[in-house]
């Protein structure tokens, strides 16, 4: 019998815990979001983050910058937020418009306020096994694995995708938790064979229903990070209905990894407020 890894339920539980912890701390953490342009998906994600802030007792400030802005304009905004002692966390909603130097913008966020965990120093600390802020999506996945008592230490984990926001930090978090990790990507030879060796399979490749049952080891835990549109529906990288017949545990899309990303952002923001105090 397959276990559905319900990220929505886990995130609800985490948000209640954070709300209690914030209330008991006497702190009033504050998060600033920066969005450049009017991409509907980005705007929706930012709204969801502000709603979560309201729910747990985190103050939030939303800064919207026109989509024809220059890198200098965005950097100026980041500089202002860095200098504001009332702001504990800064989140720059990605992707940024093509004319903006994303690396420069991410590197400009003060490390103490890098609640997204993408600053080169944050990623370096994660790689060295001494993380402070870790990227929210991979960290949320680790929380799901822990919540459902899926053993990570000694497991063979395979991460499909090597992006800097999910694939690479995911591999580092799994390594830090004593898994044996393989990272696959577009140049991997015998991709299906590599995936089939996974006790824990994390897919972050962004191709609808790419992962089919013959790519999955019977009894594996399958984590689907993909958000794709197929025939007007939101689907993951994993062919959910077919793969759940062979997996022991699987995340749905939607309702799996997504809600955990936001819960982790709230946790990181509270941590930033505690550290700044």
N, C-alpha and C positions, 0 to 999 in steps of 0.2 A: 504494500500500500504506500503510495507516494505521499510525502509530506509537502504541502504547499507552504512555502516560506512567505508568510504574510507580512510584508514590510509595512503595510498600513497599520496593522495591529501593533507591531513592535514600535513604530514611530509614535503612536498614540501613547504608549506606555512611557517611552523616553521623554516625550514632551511634558507629561504630568510630573515626572521625576525632576526635570529641569525647573519647571514652574515652582515646585516645592523648594528646591535648593536655592533658587533666586530669592524667593520670598523670605526664607530663613536667613539668607546672607546679609540682608539689609542693603545690598548693592542695587543700582539701577543701570544695568549694562545698556549700551547703545550701539546700534549697528547702522552704518551708512551704506546704501547701495548706490552704485554709479552705473547708469545705463546710457549707452550712446546710440541714438537712432530710435527707430520705431518698429523694430522687428516684433511681430505679434507674439511669437513663442517666448522671446526674451522678456517681453513685458508681462506675460502671464506668469513666468517663473518668479519674476521680481515681486509681483503682487502676492504670490503664495508665500514668499519669504517674509513679507511685511505682515501678512495675516498670522503666521507662526510666531513672529516677534510679539504681536499684540497678545496672543494667547498665553505666552509664558512669562510676560512681564519684562520684555526687552523693548526699549525705546527704539524707534527706527526713523531714519531720515532717507528720503529717496531723492536722488539728484539725477535729473534727466538732461542730457546734452544733445543738441541737434546732430543728425547723422552726417552733416558736412563738416563736423568739427575737426580740428587739427590735433596731432599728437600733443603739441604744446598746450592746447586748451585743456585736454584731459589731464595732463601732468600738473597743470596749475590747480585743478580741482583736487587731485590726490594730495598735493602739497598742503592745501588748506585743511583737508581732513586729517592729515598726519599731525598738523599743529594744534588741532582742536582736542583739548584734554577731556572733553565730555564724550568724545567718540572712542569706543573701545575696539570696534571691528570695522574693516572696510572690505566690501565685496564689489568687485568690478564684474558686471555681468558679461560673460563671453558668449558668442564671438563678438569681437569689435569690428566696425567697418574696415574695409581693406586698406584705406589710406592711413590708418592708425597703427603705430608700432606697438603691437601687443606686448612683446617682451619688455620694452621700455616701461610701459604702463604697469605691468605686474611687478617689475623690479623696483618701481617707485614707491609701492605701498610699504609703509613702515613695518618691519618684521614683527613688532609687538602687536600690530593690528591686522596681520595677515590671516584672517579667519578662514580664508579659502585654501590656505596651505600651498599656494602655487609659487611663492617667492623662491628664487634660487636657493637662498639660505635655508628656508623651510624644507625644501626638497633634499638639500644636502644633509640636513640633520636627520631626516627620515632614512636616507640611504645609509647613514652611519649608525643607525639603530638608536639614536637619541632624539626622537621627534618631539617637537613642541606642538605645532599645528600641522595636521595632516589633511590632504584633500578630502572633501566631505563624502563624495560617492564611494571611494574605496573603503573609507573608515566606516561608513554606514553598512557596507557589505560585511566587514569584520564583526560588527555588532550583531547582524542577523545570524552569522555562523555561530557566534557565542550564545545567542539567545536560544537557538534551536539545538544546542549541544552537538554541533557537527565538529568532530575532531580535526584540528588543523595541524598540530605538531605531528611530524612524521608522515603526513599525507602528501601525495603527489598532486600538486595544484598546477593546472595549466591555464594561463591567461591568454586569451585570443585578442590581440590588439596591444599596441605599444605607445598609445598616446600619453602625453605628459600629464593629462588631467585624470586619466583612469588607469590605463594599462600598466605604465611603469610604477606609479606609486602603489598600485594593487600588488604587483609582484614584490615590492619592497616590504609592504605590510605583512604579506604571507611569509616572506623569508624571515622577517623579525619574529614571527610567531612559530618558527621552526618547521615550516613546510618545505618540501623540495619543489622548486618552482621552475616551470618551463614557460617562456614567453614566445607566443607564435605571432606571425604577421604575414603580410602579403608575399614575402619571399621564402616562407617556410616550405621545405620539401616535405611531402606526404603529410599535409596538414591534418587530414582525417585521422591518420595513424597516431599523430601526436595527441590530438584531442581525446582519442579513445583510451589513452593511458591515464587520464585524469580521474583522481578520486574527487577533486573539487574542480569544476570547470567554470571559469568566469569568461563570458563573452562580451566584448566591447568593441565590435567591429563595425556596427552600423549597417548591416545588411539584413533585410527582412527575411525571417525564417531560414537563415543560412545553415544553422545547426540542425541536423536531422538525426533520427535515432541511431543510425549506423555509425555516427561520429561520437557516440556517447557510451562510455563503459557502463554496463549494467550496475545499478546501485550507486552511481555517482551523484554528488550534489551539484546541481546546475544553477548558476547565477547569471541572469540575463540583464545586462546593462543597456541593451539596445533600445532605442526609441525610433521606430520607423513607421511610416504611413503606408498601408497596403489596403487597396479597395476601400478607402475612406475610414479605415479603422487604425487604431494605434496598436502596433505589434512589436515584439522584440526581435532579437537576432535568432532566437530559438523557436523552432516549430513546436510550440507548447503542447498542443494536444497529442502529438505523436511522441515527443520526447518524454512526457510524463509517464508513459508506459514502461520506460526502461530506467529512469532515474529514481533515486530513493527520496530526493528532495529537489524542489524547483521553485524559482521565483516567477510569479506571473508578471505580465506587462499589460496594462498598468497595475500599480498596487504592490510592486515588489521593491525594487531598489530606490525608485524615485522619492517616496516619502522619507526614506532614511537619510537621503542627502540633506533635506531641509532640517530634520531633527539634529543631525550632526553639526550643521551650521549654527544652530542655537547653542549646542554644547560648547563649540569652539568660541562663540561670542562671550558666553559666561566665563569660560576659562580666561579669555583675554582681559575681562573686567577684573577678575580675581588677581591676575598677575600684575595689572596696572595699579591695583590698590596697594 
